[in-house]
Amino acid sequence: MVFDTYTPSQLLDEQIEDTQEVAETIIIDELEEGPIREDFENAFASAVELTHASTSNNSVGQALYSNIKQIIGASIRHQGFYDMLEYELDQHNDNVVNLVRWFRLYASVYLEERIKFEQEFVLHPFKKYRDDQEHPGEEGPTATPGQPDPLLTSMLNLIWKVIEQILDLWLRILEMGEFQKLAKEGELLGEEDYDVGFVDVIHDDQKEGRIKTYSQAELGYRTKFKAPLDFFPSEGDIVKVYPSENPRNEPADGVQLYDP
């Protein structure tokens, strides 16, 4: 039996090509001429170029991170909820981990499915890599600038898989009818007997944590929850939250995995 073999470079190229097909469909068929389309198109093209450059030069890692943020941010701005990420005047919590969680929350409600990306774990080390480049600390950079860095290159294929999944979901939302979209806005805004959100943090003792809800956005309070729950929570889980009578100070009356 003969097996096809692929080099890491070939696998990355194929992943980028798959993602590019979805991006081109969005640009050509769904987005009107304007700043968001232009920003999305430019950020995507730059991200492709920087990805190829980063396999031999780790110094572009920070710029690549910024372009990937812009790709995801364009989808959020187009759908009209980028302001939900504002935590103080003109300041947005738009690191790549938070952007993806907010997008998954929005898409889960609109598409009526609890969305999770298997490769999402790569976003934390990618963010840390960027942070370490920007603020290297007293010991200096962990890798020689301008050289290949196995840590960065090992993340690229997974990062592009996450981008592809985000764009696939965005395309599905763009193809929805306006009536379908209107029917979901109330659920996002907490007009049911529950709020929708995602697990933002689980404290070290695993007995409690905090949830960001769409209705409160980044500027509002985070809902507290305490163990035991009907499920074992993970950070980033999309959930329904049944608030207490004093939701700012008391734990939620109930938390469930989002199940449309």
C-alpha positions in Angstrom: 0.0 0.0 0.0 1.3 3.4 -0.9 0.6 6.4 1.3 0.7 10.0 0.2 3.3 11.9 2.2 3.2 15.6 2.8 5.8 18.0 4.2 4.8 20.4 6.9 5.1 23.2 4.3 2.7 21.4 2.0 0.2 20.9 4.7 0.3 24.6 5.6 0.0 25.6 2.0 -3.1 23.4 1.6 -4.7 24.7 4.7 -4.1 28.3 3.6 -5.6 27.5 0.2 -8.7 26.0 1.8 -9.1 29.1 3.9 -8.5 31.4 1.0 -11.3 29.8 -0.9 -13.8 30.7 1.8 -12.4 34.2 2.2 -12.7 34.9 -1.6 -16.4 33.7 -1.5 -17.1 36.1 1.4 -15.3 39.0 -0.4 -16.9 38.4 -3.8 -20.4 37.2 -3.0 -21.2 38.7 0.4 -19.4 41.9 1.4 -20.3 45.3 -0.1 -17.5 47.7 -1.1 -16.4 49.6 2.0 -13.9 49.8 4.8 -14.7 46.4 6.4 -14.3 44.6 3.1 -11.1 46.5 2.4 -9.7 45.8 5.9 -10.6 42.1 5.7 -9.1 41.7 2.3 -5.9 43.5 3.2 -5.5 41.7 6.5 -6.0 38.3 4.9 -3.5 39.0 2.2 -1.0 40.3 4.7 -1.5 37.3 7.0 -0.8 34.9 4.1 2.4 36.7 3.2 3.5 36.9 6.9 2.8 33.3 7.5 5.1 32.2 4.7 7.7 34.7 5.9 7.4 33.4 9.5 8.6 29.9 8.6 12.1 31.4 8.2 11.9 34.7 10.2 10.3 34.8 13.7 10.5 38.6 13.8 7.2 38.8 11.8 5.2 36.9 14.5 3.9 40.1 16.1 2.7 41.5 12.8 1.1 38.1 11.9 -0.8 38.2 15.2 -2.1 41.7 14.4 -3.3 40.7 11.0 -5.1 37.6 12.3 -6.8 39.8 14.9 -8.0 42.1 12.1 -9.4 39.1 10.1 -11.5 38.0 13.0 -12.3 41.5 14.0 -13.7 42.3 10.6 -16.2 39.5 10.9 -17.3 40.9 14.3 -17.5 44.5 13.1 -19.5 43.5 10.0 -22.0 41.7 12.2 -22.3 44.8 14.4 -21.2 43.7 17.8 -17.6 44.9 18.0 -18.8 47.5 20.5 -19.6 44.7 22.9 -15.8 44.3 23.4 -15.4 47.8 24.7 -14.4 47.7 28.4 -13.7 51.5 28.7 -13.9 54.4 26.3 -12.4 53.5 23.0 -10.6 50.5 24.5 -11.5 47.0 23.4 -10.6 43.6 24.8 -9.6 42.3 21.4 -6.9 39.8 22.0 -7.2 36.8 19.7 -8.5 34.5 22.5 -11.3 36.8 23.5 -12.2 37.6 19.8 -12.7 34.0 19.0 -14.8 33.3 22.1 -17.1 36.2 21.3 -17.4 35.1 17.7 -18.2 31.6 18.8 -20.9 32.8 21.2 -22.5 34.9 18.5 -22.3 32.1 15.9 -23.6 29.5 18.3 -26.8 31.5 18.9 -27.4 32.5 15.2 -26.7 29.0 13.9 -28.4 27.2 16.7 -25.5 24.9 17.6 -22.9 24.9 20.4 -19.7 25.7 18.5 -16.3 24.6 19.6 -13.0 24.5 17.7 -10.7 21.6 18.5 -7.6 23.6 17.5 -8.6 26.6 19.7 -6.0 25.7 22.3 -3.3 27.1 20.1 -4.5 30.6 20.6 -3.2 30.9 24.1 0.4 30.1 23.2 0.1 32.2 20.1 -1.0 35.2 22.2 1.8 34.5 24.7 4.3 34.3 21.8 3.2 37.7 20.6 3.3 39.1 24.2 6.8 37.8 24.8 8.0 39.4 21.5 6.5 42.8 22.5 7.7 42.6 26.1 10.7 40.3 26.1 11.6 40.9 29.8 15.0 41.2 31.4 16.4 38.0 29.7 15.6 39.2 26.2 13.8 37.3 23.4 13.5 33.5 23.9 14.6 33.0 20.3 17.2 34.8 18.2 15.3 37.5 16.2 15.2 37.0 12.4 15.7 33.2 12.6 13.3 30.3 12.2 11.5 29.4 15.5 10.0 25.9 15.8 7.5 27.1 18.4 6.0 29.6 16.0 6.0 27.3 12.9 4.4 24.5 14.9 1.4 26.7 15.5 0.7 28.0 12.0 -1.3 25.2 10.6 -3.6 25.0 13.7 -4.1 28.8 13.6 -5.1 28.7 10.0 -7.5 25.9 10.7 -9.2 28.0 13.3 -9.4 30.9 10.8 -11.0 28.6 8.2 -13.7 27.5 10.7 -14.5 31.0 11.7 -14.8 32.1 8.0 -17.0 29.0 7.3 -19.3 30.0 10.1 -19.3 33.7 9.1 -20.3 32.7 5.5 -23.2 30.7 6.8 -24.4 33.7 8.9 -24.0 36.0 5.9 -26.2 33.6 3.8 -29.0 33.7 6.4 -32.2 35.6 5.7 -32.9 38.8 7.7 -35.9 37.3 9.3 -33.8 34.4 10.7 -31.3 36.9 12.1 -33.9 39.0 13.8 -35.4 36.0 15.5 -32.0 35.5 17.3 -31.3 39.0 18.5 -33.6 38.8 21.5 -31.9 35.6 22.8 -28.5 37.3 22.6 -29.7 40.3 24.4 -31.1 38.3 27.3 -34.8 38.7 26.5 -35.5 35.0 27.4 -35.4 33.8 31.0 -31.7 33.1 30.6 -28.6 34.9 29.3 -26.1 33.5 26.9 -22.4 33.7 27.4 -19.1 31.9 27.7 -17.0 30.7 30.6 -14.3 33.4 30.9 -12.3 32.1 33.8 -12.3 29.1 36.2 -10.4 29.8 39.5 -7.6 27.5 40.6 -9.7 25.7 43.2 -12.1 24.6 40.4 -15.0 25.5 42.6 -16.1 28.7 41.0 -15.5 31.0 38.1 -16.9 33.8 36.0 -19.0 34.0 32.8 -19.1 36.8 30.3 -22.7 37.3 29.0 -23.6 38.9 25.7 -26.1 41.2 27.4 -23.5 42.6 29.8 -20.7 42.7 27.2 -17.1 43.5 28.4 -18.2 46.7 30.2 -20.7 45.0 32.5 -20.3 42.6 35.3 -19.2 38.9 34.9 -21.6 36.4 36.3 -20.3 34.2 39.1 -20.9 30.5 39.1 -20.1 27.9 41.7 -19.7 24.1 41.7 -21.3 21.7 41.4 -22.8 22.1 37.9 -24.4 19.6 35.7 -21.3 19.5 33.6 -17.6 20.0 34.1 -16.9 23.5 32.7 -14.0 24.5 30.6 -12.9 28.1 29.8 -14.6 29.2 26.6 -17.6 26.9 26.9 -20.8 28.5 25.5 -23.5 28.4 28.2 -26.9 29.5 29.2 -27.0 31.4 32.5 -30.1 31.6 34.7 -29.3 34.7 36.8 -30.1 35.1 40.5 -32.2 38.0 41.8 -29.0 39.9 42.6 -26.8 38.9 39.7 -24.0 41.4 40.3 -23.2 39.9 43.7 -24.6 36.4 43.9 -23.8 33.2 41.9 -26.1 32.3 39.0 -29.1 30.1 39.9 -28.2 27.8 37.1 -25.6 27.3 34.3 -26.0 24.9 31.4 -24.0 24.1 28.3 -25.7 25.9 25.4 -28.2 23.6 23.8 -30.5 25.4 21.3 
